[in-house]
């Protein structure tokens, strides 16, 4: 029996078998959203009419016997930093309040052409800068495991929607961990594809050399199905890779990792990692060994500098990218009284439109790029990036994939971390992947004994070998599931209508 | 000595076109000083022989065929404008300033 708790693959099979229609499935998800989203606050905007029309179109095509993509008719939640024509897109910022983009991002165009039903836009830290969604101008999202805690960030809305069964699939974006860390703290699966694997056209830019959209789901196979829908070369993104999409669905179904070498990164464990996180991470390692893989310890000494380099490179690129919000062509305009000049209005608009974290990063980036400091800060950070890539190359010479805990801790309480530097530490294990442009996945590996909250297991694969992380992730998930007897989300509190 | 002063932050805010209150400047100068102190360690690790990496994939001068294709209409392009007039973006005065 198909329900909102089914996986996307199960929904796909039920749609194909005709035991449920896409309209019924879509209505069931809107009913769930109505019941729980006042608590979870995963969504910023719901497009009920548009979604039901997409669902009806999928049903009509199916009844006519027209070829259907595997995810046709399956609902999805879209992070609010991807443009969808005519649908409000805020990027979690007041700057874009009320803006309705005149075009579809390539990701959205691909979802639409595959018949995926887009339910609405999900909450996020403003312009994807944050690890908790607390930086959203529209208030934080809440973790379905404990509503007083953060669902991670920046894509906390997408992860929370999946964990709360408001959608079986979602799209996130990952600049330093914004897909993987939310997946880790909500007990879901999130994948950052190889940089250039998914088009950035219509993805509102934060840090262009790091940003990458990717799939969020409840299983590795579901993530793979969505990955294949959104990936591929796009001539509208000059950094899009012109090569065949790795066969991630096939890899996720393999469930065989005998003889594969798993590199355990020495620098991504120990100090700064919560004891229960490490304990569950080691359960994951044991599961990989029991499935026939071989563990090797690898050392990536430059990883200790990755966070520092990231917090120069990402703010530098952000200070440049966010210069586009000038109050002239789109977005809000503040203080236009017919007397003030353009520059003053620009200054006032950016004062009002940006929140504290965005301003902090723009100023930091402006500093790092300014004459006299460029070499010492931005230039040095770029050299660290070279060393990080060398570390990865050396490690991948010894192992097929690398693994670590995804995040150093489980979900913390909303409001608990006020110091920006302490907040940045959430990304310590996820950032190296973005800096090197390779692929990374997070999947659940259990609940931390001290707080009963989900722990994420990260798998990293060489560039354009995304299939390897799906292969290892699929086998790890199957092994853990056999041990647990039920999906981890069955242990989450059942949220219900008030 | 602080890596960054309040006056520096005021200057950077001006460059970045962000109006800032006195309280914001005070607060941000302290925060940025701590953050810069932490990220300055990037200077410790790489020698002069290490080349910089600005981008994870080595692509250069990517172009596409120069052909006319459908694009946004004038009305669509203007649809998000805070103000418009005669089919154009209407902006506040830009002359008469310093």
Boltz contact constraints between the chains, C-beta under 6 A:
constraints:
  - contact:
      token1: [A, 99]
      token2: [B, 80]
      max_distance: 6.0
  - contact:
      token1: [A, 102]
      token2: [B, 72]
      max_distance: 6.0
  - contact:
      token1: [A, 102]
      token2: [B, 76]
      max_distance: 6.0
  - contact:
      token1: [A, 102]
      token2: [B, 79]
      max_distance: 6.0
  - contact:
      token1: [A, 195]
      token2: [B, 56]
      max_distance: 6.0
  - contact:
      token1: [A, 196]
      token2: [B, 57]
      max_distance: 6.0
  - contact:
      token1: [A, 209]
      token2: [B, 55]
      max_distance: 6.0
  - contact:
      token1: [A, 235]
      token2: [B, 64]
      max_distance: 6.0
  - contact:
      token1: [A, 238]
      token2: [B, 62]
      max_distance: 6.0
  - contact:
      token1: [A, 305]
      token2: [B, 42]
      max_distance: 6.0
  - contact:
      token1: [A, 305]
      token2: [B, 45]
      max_distance: 6.0
  - contact:
      token1: [A, 308]
      token2: [B, 39]
      max_distance: 6.0
  - contact:
      token1: [A, 308]
      token2: [B, 41]
      max_distance: 6.0
  - contact:
      token1: [A, 308]
      token2: [B, 42]
      max_distance: 6.0
  - contact:
      token1: [A, 309]
      token2: [B, 42]
      max_distance: 6.0
  - contact:
      token1: [A, 311]
      token2: [B, 39]
      max_distance: 6.0
  - contact:
      token1: [A, 312]
      token2: [B, 39]
      max_distance: 6.0
  - contact:
      token1: [A, 328]
      token2: [B, 89]
      max_distance: 6.0
  - contact:
      token1: [A, 328]
      token2: [B, 91]
      max_distance: 6.0
  - contact:
      token1: [A, 329]
      token2: [B, 81]
      max_distance: 6.0
  - contact:
      token1: [A, 329]
      token2: [B, 89]
      max_distance: 6.0
  - contact:
      token1: [A, 330]
      token2: [B, 80]
      max_distance: 6.0
  - contact:
      token1: [A, 333]
      token2: [B, 82]
      max_distance: 6.0
  - contact:
      token1: [A, 336]
      token2: [B, 92]
      max_distance: 6.0
  - contact:
      token1: [A, 341]
      token2: [B, 92]
      max_distance: 6.0
  - contact:
      token1: [A, 341]
      token2: [B, 93]
      max_distance: 6.0
  - contact:
      token1: [A, 341]
      token2: [B, 97]
      max_distance: 6.0
  - contact:
      token1: [A, 342]
      token2: [B, 91]
      max_distance: 6.0
  - contact:
      token1: [A, 342]
      token2: [B, 92]
      max_distance: 6.0
  - contact:
      token1: [A, 342]
      token2: [B, 94]
      max_distance: 6.0
  - contact:
      token1: [A, 345]
      token2: [B, 92]
      max_distance: 6.0
  - contact:
      token1: [A, 346]
      token2: [B, 17]
      max_distance: 6.0
  - contact:
      token1: [A, 347]
      token2: [B, 17]
      max_distance: 6.0
  - contact:
      token1: [A, 347]
      token2: [B, 19]
      max_distance: 6.0
  - contact:
      token1: [A, 348]
      token2: [B, 19]
      max_distance: 6.0
  - contact:
      token1: [A, 350]
      token2: [B, 17]
      max_distance: 6.0
  - contact:
      token1: [A, 350]
      token2: [B, 18]
      max_distance: 6.0
  - contact:
      token1: [A, 351]
      token2: [B, 18]
      max_distance: 6.0
  - contact:
      token1: [A, 351]
      token2: [B, 19]
      max_distance: 6.0
  - contact:
      token1: [A, 359]
      token2: [B, 18]
      max_distance: 6.0
  - contact:
      token1: [A, 362]
      token2: [B, 16]
      max_distance: 6.0
  - contact:
      token1: [A, 363]
      token2: [B, 12]
      max_distance: 6.0
  - contact:
      token1: [A, 366]
      token2: [B, 12]
      max_distance: 6.0
  - contact:
      token1: [A, 366]
      token2: [B, 15]
      max_distance: 6.0
  - contact:
      token1: [A, 366]
      token2: [B, 16]
      max_distance: 6.0
  - contact:
      token1: [A, 367]
      token2: [B, 12]
      max_distance: 6.0
  - contact:
      token1: [A, 376]
      token2: [B, 43]
      max_distance: 6.0
  - contact:
      token1: [A, 380]
      token2: [B, 42]
      max_distance: 6.0
  - contact:
      token1: [A, 380]
      token2: [B, 43]
      max_distance: 6.0
  - contact:
      token1: [A, 381]
      token2: [B, 42]
      max_distance: 6.0
  - contact:
      token1: [A, 382]
      token2: [B, 52]
      max_distance: 6.0
  - contact:
      token1: [A, 382]
      token2: [B, 53]
      max_distance: 6.0
  - contact:
      token1: [A, 382]
      token2: [B, 54]
      max_distance: 6.0
  - contact:
      token1: [A, 383]
      token2: [B, 46]
      max_distance: 6.0
  - contact:
      token1: [A, 383]
      token2: [B, 50]
      max_distance: 6.0
  - contact:
      token1: [A, 383]
      token2: [B, 52]
      max_distance: 6.0
  - contact:
      token1: [A, 384]
      token2: [B, 42]
      max_distance: 6.0
  - contact:
      token1: [A, 384]
      token2: [B, 45]
      max_distance: 6.0
  - contact:
      token1: [A, 385]
      token2: [B, 53]
      max_distance: 6.0
  - contact:
      token1: [A, 386]
      token2: [B, 50]
      max_distance: 6.0
  - contact:
      token1: [A, 386]
      token2: [B, 51]
      max_distance: 6.0
  - contact:
      token1: [A, 386]
      token2: [B, 53]
      max_distance: 6.0
  - contact:
      token1: [A, 387]
      token2: [B, 46]
      max_distance: 6.0
  - contact:
      token1: [A, 421]
      token2: [B, 38]
      max_distance: 6.0
  - contact:
      token1: [A, 437]
      token2: [B, 56]
      max_distance: 6.0
  - contact:
      token1: [A, 437]
      token2: [B, 57]
      max_distance: 6.0
